[in-house]
Amino acid sequence: MYEGDKKYALRGTSKVKVSATEYEGGEFTFDENFKNAVLVFRQYAEKLWTQNRIEKWDR
């Protein structure tokens, strides 16, 4: 995310189903700019991450 020329980054891994009941991954971290940003920025980024973190493949 950008606000003017300031970049905010959230980085992590996709959540992948490895067995019928088990998943791996899905963790994320905020960069320093995000950590120091207003709370609503982090809340919105985390909401988007949660909605899109699971990797799905069609068979």
VEXLUM-10282 format. One record per residue: residue in three letters; z, x, y of N, C-alpha, C in turn. Coordinates in steps of 0.1 Angstrom, whole numbers, plus 2048, in hexadecimal, padded with zeros to 3 digits. Layout:
node type:ALA	nz:Z	nx:X	ny:Y	caz:Z	cax:X	cay:Y	cz:Z	cx:X	cy:Y $
...
***
This chain:
node type:MET	nz:800	nx:808	ny:7F4	caz:800	cax:800	cay:800	cz:800	cx:809	cy:80C $
node type:TYR	nz:7F9	nx:805	ny:817	caz:7F9	cax:80C	cay:823	cz:7FE	cx:803	cy:82E $
node type:GLU	nz:806	nx:809	ny:837	caz:809	cax:802	cay:844	cz:805	cx:80C	cy:84F $
node type:GLY	nz:7FA	nx:809	ny:855	caz:7F4	cax:813	cay:85E	cz:7EF	cx:81F	cy:856 $
node type:ASP	nz:7F4	nx:82B	ny:85A	caz:7F0	cax:837	cay:852	cz:7FB	cx:83B	cy:848 $
node type:LYS	nz:806	nx:833	ny:847	caz:811	cax:836	cay:83E	cz:80E	cx:830	cy:830 $
node type:LYS	nz:80E	nx:839	ny:826	caz:80B	cax:834	cay:818	cz:818	cx:832	cy:810 $
node type:TYR	nz:819	nx:827	ny:809	caz:824	cax:823	cay:800	cz:81E	cx:823	cy:7F2 $
node type:ALA	nz:825	nx:82A	ny:7E9	caz:820	cax:82A	cay:7DB	cz:82A	cx:826	cy:7D1 $
node type:LEU	nz:826	nx:81F	ny:7C7	caz:82E	cax:81B	cay:7BB	cz:826	cx:821	cy:7B0 $
node type:ARG	nz:82C	nx:829	ny:7A7	caz:825	cax:82F	cay:79C	cz:82D	cx:82C	cy:78F $
node type:GLY	nz:825	nx:82B	ny:784	caz:82C	cax:828	cay:778	cz:822	cx:827	cy:76C $
node type:THR	nz:826	nx:822	ny:761	caz:81E	cax:821	cay:755	cz:81C	cx:812	cy:751 $
node type:SER	nz:811	nx:80F	ny:74B	caz:80F	cax:802	cay:746	cz:819	cx:7FF	cy:73A $
node type:LYS	nz:81C	nx:7F2	ny:738	caz:824	cax:7EE	cay:72D	cz:81B	cx:7EA	cy:722 $
node type:VAL	nz:81D	nx:7F1	ny:716	caz:813	cax:7EF	cay:70B	cz:81B	cx:7EA	cy:6FF $
node type:LYS	nz:816	nx:7E0	ny:6F8	caz:81C	cax:7DB	cay:6EC	cz:818	cx:7E4	cy:6E0 $
node type:VAL	nz:823	nx:7EA	ny:6DA	caz:821	cax:7F3	cay:6CF	cz:824	cx:7ED	cy:6C1 $
node type:SER	nz:82A	nx:7E2	ny:6C1	caz:82C	cax:7DB	cay:6B4	cz:82E	cx:7CC	cy:6B7 $
node type:ALA	nz:831	nx:7C4	ny:6AE	caz:832	cax:7B6	cay:6B0	cz:83D	cx:7B2	cy:6BA $
node type:THR	nz:848	nx:7BA	ny:6BA	caz:853	cax:7B7	cay:6C3	cz:857	cx:7C3	cy:6CD $
node type:GLU	nz:84F	nx:7CD	ny:6CD	caz:853	cax:7D9	cay:6D4	cz:848	cx:7DD	cy:6DF $
node type:TYR	nz:84D	nx:7E1	ny:6EB	caz:845	cax:7E6	cay:6F5	cz:849	cx:7F4	cy:6FA $
node type:GLU	nz:840	nx:7FB	ny:700	caz:843	cax:808	cay:706	cz:83D	cx:808	cy:714 $
node type:GLY	nz:843	nx:810	ny:71C	caz:83E	cax:811	cay:72A	cz:843	cx:806	cy:733 $
node type:GLY	nz:83C	nx:805	ny:73E	caz:83F	cax:7FB	cay:748	cz:848	cx:7FF	cy:753 $
node type:GLU	nz:84D	nx:80C	ny:753	caz:856	cax:811	cay:75D	cz:84E	cx:815	cy:76A $
node type:PHE	nz:855	nx:815	ny:775	caz:84E	cax:819	cay:782	cz:859	cx:81F	cy:78B $
node type:THR	nz:854	nx:826	ny:795	caz:85C	cax:82C	cay:79F	cz:855	cx:82A	cy:7AD $
node type:PHE	nz:85D	nx:829	ny:7B7	caz:858	cax:829	cay:7C5	cz:858	cx:837	cy:7CB $
node type:ASP	nz:84E	nx:83A	ny:7D3	caz:84F	cax:847	cay:7DA	cz:859	cx:846	cy:7E5 $
node type:GLU	nz:85B	nx:851	ny:7EC	caz:865	cax:851	cay:7F7	cz:863	cx:848	cy:802 $
node type:ASN	nz:856	nx:846	ny:806	caz:853	cax:83C	cay:810	cz:857	cx:82E	cy:80D $
node type:PHE	nz:854	nx:82A	ny:800	caz:858	cax:81D	cay:7FB	cz:867	cx:81C	cy:7FB $
node type:LYS	nz:86E	nx:826	ny:7F6	caz:87C	cax:826	cay:7F6	cz:883	cx:824	cy:803 $
node type:ASN	nz:87C	nx:829	ny:80E	caz:882	cax:827	cay:81B	cz:87B	cx:81C	cy:823 $
node type:ALA	nz:873	nx:814	ny:81D	caz:86C	cax:809	cay:824	cz:875	cx:7FD	cy:824 $
node type:VAL	nz:870	nx:7F3	ny:82B	caz:878	cax:7E6	cay:82B	cz:878	cx:7E0	cy:81D $
node type:LEU	nz:882	nx:7D9	ny:81A	caz:884	cax:7D3	cay:80D	cz:879	cx:7CA	cy:808 $
node type:VAL	nz:873	nx:7C2	ny:811	caz:869	cax:7B9	cay:80D	cz:85C	cx:7C0	cy:808 $
node type:PHE	nz:85A	nx:7CC	ny:80C	caz:84E	cax:7D4	cay:807	cz:851	cx:7D8	cy:7F8 $
node type:ARG	nz:85D	nx:7DD	ny:7F5	caz:860	cax:7E0	cay:7E7	cz:861	cx:7D4	cy:7DE $
node type:GLN	nz:866	nx:7C9	ny:7E3	caz:866	cax:7BC	cay:7DB	cz:858	cx:7B8	cy:7D8 $
node type:TYR	nz:84F	nx:7B8	ny:7E2	caz:842	cax:7B4	cay:7DF	cz:83A	cx:7BD	cy:7D5 $
node type:ALA	nz:83C	nx:7CA	ny:7D7	caz:836	cax:7D4	cay:7CE	cz:83B	cx:7D2	cy:7C0 $
node type:GLU	nz:848	nx:7D0	ny:7BE	caz:84E	cax:7CE	cay:7B1	cz:849	cx:7C1	cy:7AA $
node type:LYS	nz:847	nx:7B7	ny:7B2	caz:842	cax:7AA	cay:7AD	cz:834	cx:7AC	cy:7A8 $
node type:LEU	nz:82B	nx:7B3	ny:7AF	caz:81E	cax:7B5	cay:7AB	cz:81E	cx:7BE	cy:79E $
node type:TRP	nz:826	nx:7C8	ny:79E	caz:827	cax:7D1	cay:792	cz:82B	cx:7C9	cy:786 $
node type:THR	nz:835	nx:7C1	ny:787	caz:83A	cax:7B9	cay:77C	cz:82F	cx:7AF	cy:777 $
node type:GLN	nz:827	nx:7AA	ny:780	caz:81C	cax:7A0	cay:77C	cz:811	cx:7A7	cy:774 $
node type:ASN	nz:80F	nx:7B4	ny:777	caz:803	cax:7BB	cay:772	cz:806	cx:7C7	cy:769 $
node type:ARG	nz:813	nx:7C9	ny:765	caz:816	cax:7D6	cay:75D	cz:812	cx:7D5	cy:74F $
node type:ILE	nz:811	nx:7CA	ny:748	caz:80E	cax:7C9	cay:73A	cz:7FF	cx:7CB	cy:738 $
node type:GLU	nz:7FC	nx:7D5	ny:730	caz:7EE	cax:7D8	cay:72C	cz:7E9	cx:7CF	cy:721 $
node type:LYS	nz:7DF	nx:7C8	ny:722	caz:7DA	cax:7BF	cay:718	cz:7CC	cx:7C3	cy:714 $
node type:TRP	nz:7C9	nx:7C2	ny:707	caz:7BC	cax:7C5	cay:702	cz:7B7	cx:7B9	cy:6FA $
node type:ASP	nz:7AB	nx:7B5	ny:6FC	caz:7A5	cax:7AA	cay:6F3	cz:7A0	cx:7B0	cy:6E7 $
node type:ARG	nz:7A2	nx:7A9	ny:6DC	caz:79D	cax:7AE	cay:6CF	cz:790	cx:7A7	cy:6CB $
***
